[in-house]
Amino acid sequence: MNNPLINARDAFAASCPEERVTLNGRDWGVIDVGRGPALLLMPGTLGRADIFWQQIEGLTDVRVISVSYPRAGGIADWVDDLSQLLDQRGIVKTAVLGSSLGGFVAQAFAARYPSRTGHLFAANTLSSVQGIAERPPYSLDIWSAPIDEVRGGFAMAMQAWRQSHPDQADLVGFLLAESAGRISDDEMRARLAALKEAPDLPSDARPEDQTTVIETADDPLIPPPLRAAVRKRFAASDTFEFLWGGHFPYVLRPDLYTGLIRARMGLAQLPDAWQTGVA
């Protein structure tokens, strides 16, 4: 099947492949492009570094570092790995954007390394993993369950989403391709285990105007109570809500998403569509 999202991502990946980087003994994938103020991008469970290809291509005056997670370690390990990555790249301070799983990692990073975090984007994410171990696929024994069972929950959720939102069939196809093989078995298990076993987030003492919460009204994976908890954690910070875009507004609404990043990093004015915080 011809899928324009896969085609566009593949073209980007061919021209800008991941490099492999060892951080504290763990093997990460890294895309490091551009010049200017730094932005660190962290994908969700179903994305590699290149899932942000549209933001990377659009942020031409930003040094963008986007990562793919290793096959081992947990949230605290990864946060320290990313600090080491910044040291290796000569970056003292960076904006940090994480979506879903990446949003949890980004919050942990900002809390542990506040002086290194210029602006935090907590996107389509959660602020607590309480109760997550009771929900599939997290309810499985992540490391010993057959990988088809581990991946199966995502496939069922995506198929249900395609039935209820046929206009997003290309996105579903894109994500099924990611979960079916572009993310290796051990990487997939490590991502799920990291969130399932994540420690509570420490408090974040940074100024309120240095955080932006991003959510989507029709997000099928982060229900309203979890979104509300993130807003409560950052109650004095700005929240921007996409009216549509599912769990992946950065893929489906890239121009608006990239414009929001630029504005909140102080590189441009806020797009007109965002003047009310809803678009």
C-alpha positions as CSV (number, residue, x, y, z in Angstrom):
1,M,0.0,0.0,0.0
2,N,1.3,3.5,-0.9
3,N,1.4,5.5,2.3
4,P,2.5,9.2,2.0
5,L,3.6,9.4,5.6
6,I,5.8,6.4,5.3
7,N,7.2,7.6,2.0
8,A,8.0,11.0,3.4
9,R,9.6,9.6,6.5
10,D,11.6,7.1,4.5
11,A,12.9,9.8,2.3
12,F,14.0,11.8,5.3
13,A,15.6,8.7,7.0
14,A,17.6,8.0,3.8
15,S,19.0,11.5,3.8
16,C,19.4,11.8,7.6
17,P,20.0,8.4,9.2
18,E,20.4,7.8,12.9
19,E,23.9,7.5,14.2
20,R,24.6,5.0,17.0
21,V,25.9,6.5,20.2
22,T,26.9,4.7,23.4
23,L,25.9,6.5,26.6
24,N,26.7,4.9,29.9
25,G,27.0,1.6,28.2
26,R,23.6,1.8,26.4
27,D,23.2,2.0,22.6
28,W,21.1,5.0,21.5
29,G,20.0,6.2,18.1
30,V,20.6,9.9,17.5
31,I,19.8,12.4,14.8
32,D,21.7,15.7,15.3
33,V,21.2,18.4,12.7
34,G,21.1,22.1,12.3
35,R,22.6,25.1,14.1
36,G,21.1,27.5,16.6
37,P,19.4,27.1,20.0
38,A,19.1,23.4,20.9
39,L,16.0,21.3,21.0
40,L,16.0,17.7,22.3
41,L,13.2,15.5,21.0
42,M,12.0,12.3,22.6
43,P,9.5,10.1,20.8
44,G,6.8,7.9,22.3
45,T,6.7,4.1,22.4
46,L,5.8,3.8,18.8
47,G,8.4,6.2,17.3
48,R,12.0,6.4,16.4
49,A,14.0,9.6,16.3
50,D,12.9,10.2,12.7
51,I,9.2,10.3,13.6
52,F,9.8,14.0,14.2
53,W,11.0,14.4,10.6
54,Q,8.6,17.2,9.8
55,Q,9.7,19.2,12.8
56,I,13.3,18.6,12.0
57,E,12.8,19.8,8.5
58,G,10.8,22.8,9.6
59,L,13.1,24.0,12.4
60,T,15.9,25.2,10.1
61,D,17.3,27.7,12.5
62,V,17.4,25.2,15.5
63,R,19.9,22.6,16.4
64,V,17.6,19.6,16.7
65,I,18.7,16.4,18.5
66,S,16.2,13.6,18.3
67,V,16.7,10.2,19.9
68,S,15.7,6.6,19.7
69,Y,15.7,4.7,23.0
70,P,18.1,1.9,23.9
71,R,17.3,-1.8,24.6
72,A,18.0,-1.5,28.3
73,G,17.7,0.9,31.2
74,G,14.9,2.8,32.8
75,I,13.7,6.4,33.0
76,A,16.3,7.5,35.5
77,D,19.1,5.8,33.5
78,W,17.9,7.5,30.3
79,V,17.7,10.9,31.9
80,D,21.4,10.6,32.9
81,D,22.3,9.2,29.5
82,L,20.7,12.3,27.8
83,S,22.7,14.6,30.0
84,Q,25.8,12.8,29.0
85,L,24.7,13.1,25.3
86,L,24.5,16.9,25.8
87,D,27.9,16.9,27.4
88,Q,29.3,15.0,24.4
89,R,27.7,17.5,22.0
90,G,28.9,20.6,23.8
91,I,25.3,21.7,24.7
92,V,24.9,23.4,28.1
93,K,21.2,24.1,27.8
94,T,18.4,22.9,25.6
95,A,14.6,23.0,25.1
96,V,13.2,19.5,25.7
97,L,10.1,18.1,24.0
98,G,8.8,14.7,24.7
99,S,5.6,13.0,23.5
100,S,3.8,10.2,25.3
101,L,6.6,8.1,26.9
102,G,9.0,10.8,25.7
103,G,6.9,13.3,27.6
104,F,7.4,11.4,30.8
105,V,11.1,11.2,30.2
106,A,11.2,14.9,29.4
107,Q,9.5,15.8,32.7
108,A,12.0,13.6,34.6
109,F,14.9,15.3,32.7
110,A,13.6,18.8,33.5
111,A,13.1,18.0,37.2
112,R,16.6,16.4,37.5
113,Y,18.4,18.9,35.4
114,P,16.6,22.2,35.7
115,S,19.6,24.3,34.8
116,R,20.0,22.4,31.5
117,T,16.3,22.7,30.5
118,G,15.5,26.0,28.7
119,H,11.9,25.1,28.0
120,L,9.9,21.9,28.6
121,F,7.2,20.7,26.2
122,A,5.1,18.0,27.9
123,A,3.1,16.6,25.0
124,N,0.3,14.0,24.9
125,T,1.7,12.5,28.0
126,L,1.0,11.5,31.6
127,S,2.5,12.7,34.9
128,S,2.1,9.4,36.9
129,V,2.2,5.7,36.1
130,Q,0.0,4.7,39.0
131,G,-2.3,1.9,37.8
132,I,-0.5,1.5,34.4
133,A,0.6,-2.0,35.4
134,E,-3.0,-3.1,35.4
135,R,-3.6,-2.2,31.7
136,P,-2.4,-4.1,28.7
137,P,0.2,-4.4,27.4
138,Y,1.8,-3.3,30.6
139,S,-0.1,-5.9,32.6
140,L,2.0,-8.6,30.8
141,D,5.4,-9.8,32.0
142,I,7.1,-7.4,29.6
143,W,10.4,-9.3,29.2
144,S,9.1,-12.9,29.0
145,A,5.7,-12.6,27.2
146,P,5.7,-13.6,23.5
147,I,6.5,-10.5,21.5
148,D,3.4,-10.9,19.5
149,E,1.3,-10.4,22.6
150,V,3.4,-7.4,23.6
151,R,2.9,-5.8,20.2
152,G,-0.7,-7.0,19.8
153,G,-2.3,-4.5,22.1
154,F,-1.0,-1.6,20.0
155,A,-2.3,-3.3,16.8
156,M,-5.8,-3.7,18.3
157,A,-5.8,-0.1,19.5
158,M,-4.7,1.2,16.1
159,Q,-7.2,-0.9,14.2
160,A,-10.0,0.4,16.4
161,W,-8.8,4.0,15.9
162,R,-8.8,3.4,12.1
163,Q,-12.4,2.2,12.2
164,S,-13.5,5.3,14.2
165,H,-11.3,7.7,12.3
166,P,-11.0,6.5,8.7
167,D,-9.5,9.9,7.7
168,Q,-6.4,8.9,9.7
169,A,-5.8,5.6,7.9
170,D,-2.4,6.7,6.7
171,L,-1.3,7.5,10.3
172,V,-2.5,4.0,11.5
173,G,-0.6,2.3,8.7
174,F,2.5,4.3,9.6
175,L,2.3,3.3,13.2
176,L,1.6,-0.3,12.5
177,A,4.7,-0.4,10.4
178,E,6.7,1.1,13.3
179,S,5.4,-1.4,15.8
180,A,5.7,-4.3,13.5
181,G,9.4,-4.1,12.9
182,R,11.1,-0.7,12.8
183,I,11.3,-0.9,16.5
184,S,13.2,-4.0,17.5
185,D,11.8,-6.5,20.0
186,D,14.2,-5.6,22.8
187,E,13.6,-1.8,22.2
188,M,9.9,-2.3,22.4
189,R,10.1,-4.3,25.6
190,A,12.5,-1.7,27.1
191,R,10.2,1.2,26.3
192,L,7.2,-0.5,27.9
193,A,9.2,-1.7,30.9
194,A,10.7,1.8,31.5
195,L,7.2,3.3,31.8
196,K,5.7,0.4,33.8
197,E,8.6,0.6,36.3
198,A,9.0,4.4,36.3
199,P,9.6,6.1,39.6
200,D,7.3,9.0,40.7
201,L,8.3,12.3,39.1
202,P,10.1,14.6,41.4
203,S,8.8,18.2,41.8
204,D,9.8,20.7,39.1
205,A,11.0,23.9,40.6
206,R,11.6,25.7,37.2
207,P,9.7,29.0,36.4
208,E,6.2,28.3,35.2
209,D,6.7,30.2,32.0
210,Q,9.4,27.7,31.0
211,T,6.9,24.8,30.5
212,T,4.2,24.2,27.8
213,V,1.7,21.4,28.0
214,I,0.4,20.1,24.7
215,E,-2.6,17.8,24.5
216,T,-5.2,16.7,21.9
217,A,-9.0,16.6,22.4
218,D,-9.3,13.3,20.5
219,D,-6.3,11.6,21.9
220,P,-7.3,7.9,22.2
221,L,-4.3,6.8,24.4
222,I,-4.2,9.6,27.0
223,P,-7.8,9.9,28.5
224,P,-9.1,13.2,30.0
225,P,-8.2,12.4,33.6
226,L,-4.5,11.8,32.7
227,R,-4.4,15.0,30.7
228,A,-5.9,16.9,33.7
229,A,-3.2,15.5,35.9
230,V,-0.5,16.9,33.7
231,R,-2.2,20.3,33.6
232,K,-2.4,20.2,37.4
233,R,1.3,19.4,37.7
234,F,2.0,22.5,35.6
235,A,-1.0,24.5,36.8
236,A,0.6,27.9,36.3
237,S,2.0,27.1,32.8
238,D,0.3,27.4,29.4
239,T,-1.6,24.5,27.9
240,F,-2.3,24.3,24.2
241,E,-4.9,21.8,22.9
242,F,-5.3,20.5,19.4
243,L,-8.9,19.9,18.6
244,W,-7.9,16.9,16.5
245,G,-4.7,15.0,15.7
246,G,-5.1,12.0,17.9
247,H,-2.0,10.9,19.8
248,F,0.3,12.2,17.1
249,P,-0.5,15.9,16.3
250,Y,3.1,16.4,15.3
251,V,2.7,14.0,12.5
252,L,-0.8,15.0,11.4
253,R,-0.6,18.8,12.0
254,P,3.1,19.5,11.6
255,D,3.0,23.1,10.5
256,L,1.0,24.2,13.5
257,Y,3.0,22.0,15.8
258,T,6.3,23.4,14.6
259,G,5.0,26.9,14.8
260,L,4.1,26.4,18.4
261,I,7.5,25.1,19.2
262,R,9.2,28.1,17.5
263,A,7.0,30.5,19.4
264,R,7.5,29.0,22.8
265,M,11.2,28.8,22.2
266,G,11.1,32.6,21.5
267,L,11.9,32.3,17.8
268,A,8.7,33.6,16.4
269,Q,5.3,35.0,17.3
270,L,2.6,32.5,18.3
271,P,0.6,31.4,15.3
272,D,-2.8,33.1,15.0
273,A,-4.5,29.8,15.4
274,W,-3.1,29.5,18.9
275,Q,-4.1,32.8,20.3
276,T,-6.8,31.1,22.5
277,G,-4.7,28.1,23.3
278,V,-7.0,25.8,21.2
279,A,-6.6,25.0,17.5
